[in-house]
């Protein structure tokens, strides 16, 4: 698979087979992803990978917590500004409409939306998950470095025939994740990532992208 195919075929998959992912494959991907760029090569990512019984236990704990209506953990970062201005607010709304429409869920069906959201904490059935932390003392440039690292991971997973779904939703149950992983106190959970083989039986809507002229400006001589 060439780079262009990896980029254009990558998407947030929300339906995985229960086929295990070999540890050797994950090690190969993460070893290569370590070559991602970072300012002054400080490599600010801190990654935990879970599979097997440990992941199954975490899924159960998170789902039970959400199902019982326990309050969310306060995120340690702001996911979106309180007022998401144009065109970003419209793009976010369009995604929500496409996402729930593909599941046959109406805007008014709150219970069905909640059930769909709970699937996050089952990793959409994926047999492997990655949890990415960053040191709380680092700043926006290092957060950008972490984003480049995660994108590199996802593209390498495509090269292995795997799919993924990055999920900031895990930060809402970060204390439950911390109970399973025992990360150092100085680390903040940015996101989880479900990893596995796509289940083609699960329907999805491929979200579109803004036209090039809307996001890119060419300055010619």
C-alpha angles and dihedrals in degrees: 000000000000124000095260092053091047092052097046095042094048114102139145102276115203100186125058137178117241090239108132121246113228115245089225089060093051091047091051092050095047093044090056093042089059086077090068113126122260132169110274086350094277091146096210097190122110111190133193122187123201130190138151123017095349092058092043090055092049092050091051093048094048095045093048090049093051093042090053090056096243112170118262121257111252110257115243091221136035110261096192132003112259089247110038103200128210133319092015097057092052092049091051092049091048090053091052092051093049093045097052095036089059088055093048091244120143123220090247096052098093095167093055090048090053091051090051090050092051088061086074090072092050086056085238087284095305116153095216135045136185124208117200122203132184130197110262091225094063125096142224096288090057091048086055089052089054090052091054090049093052092048089051090052092051094049092049089051088056089053087057092051092255133125133211145192120210109214126194085179088087090069087068089065096033093136090058089050090048091054088059099041105029095212119188114273093246093065126092121205108236101176149324125235127209113217131191149086115316119249103224091199091071112090121228142171116229106226115228130232132232115263115267093249090059095058107022130060119194116205110200128195 
